[in-house]
Amino acid sequence: MPSCRILTGAGAAFVLAGCGGNSGHEASEGTLTIGHLDSVTIAASADKVNISVLDRNGKVIEAKDGIPIQDTFSLAKIPSRGKKVEVTYFSGPTAIGEISADIELTDGKEEVIIGGNPLGPYNLVSNHRGWSLKRKGVSLTIKGVGFDYTRLDQNSGGNWFRYVDPMITKLGANTIRLYGLPWTDGGADTPGSPAYQAQDVSKMLEFAAKNRMQVLVGVFVDGSATVDRVTQFVNLVQADPNFDAVFGWCVGNEVPSSSFAQVDQLTKSIKGLMKPAANIRPVMTALPTVSSGFVATINSAMPSLDMIGINTFYGSFDAKHSGGGYLNT
């Protein structure tokens, strides 16, 4: 069966994965292509890569060192017994990051796409099996919950989400998505204060760290979401002692298309604050009813995003509980 996949262009977010397979003939060697969706961001920290192809026993059978950072690398005549590729990123003589992916060359070719910034702990990688997410080299499947759409108790000191604590841990969720609060929220004493939002995120990060979970931090987007406010907020969160529990940033939730330029501007600002490499995280936004045709619009208007989230409240659970609309399964 011929390989197939749905990918976005260079410098854009990834959305859907594809499928792959082999024909009846198995090639003895093939061409390995490695592409970066955001080589510009990577090149701000790394200047070259080493590429190693390994067999199923972990033995290096092909190696290319000192390749300058670029959108796409192409390595021809790689033995089909190669089953894994490792890409190591360097700044001068110092290795500053590594990413790996399984490969399958028996059909004569393999394409590996690297999304986001691979120098951080979370990596987005596509191969013949489709897209996958890894944390520090280990595959990760998001099992998430989200519940802070509004602040339920303005005076509870960050404990306002306690009513769902037992349920979260029993469900086996590993990720909590925050939506963020309006920047004008905060009471009479601290209206619009980034510190006001950061204190709730800090409490959630503490909870997540204790329960071996991670947090997708929401950045509220409206007319009051200035670059200065968001910068202060991000710096406060990055300085949190439990920042390691942050999975990424979600800039805006179901914003209108008129706000896409603002989302992209804030995304660029947030990425510029991700220093050192340990602070690098993927950045996304969340939109409703995203059709495959609308992906081109998203990529054009918000090219700085690493991924998108789709909010869907539909589904078919049984004959009496069926929603309708997009993703109606």
Helices and strands as residue ranges (DSSP letters): E 29-36, H 39-43, E 48-54, E 60-68, E 72-79, E 84-91, E 94-102, E 109-115, E 122-127, E 130-135, E 138-139, E 144-146, G 162-164, H 165-171, E 175-177, H 194-210, E 214-219, H 227-238, G 243-245, E 246-253, G 257-259, H 260-272, G 277-279, E 283-288, G 292-294, H 295-301, E 307-311, E 316-318, E 321-322
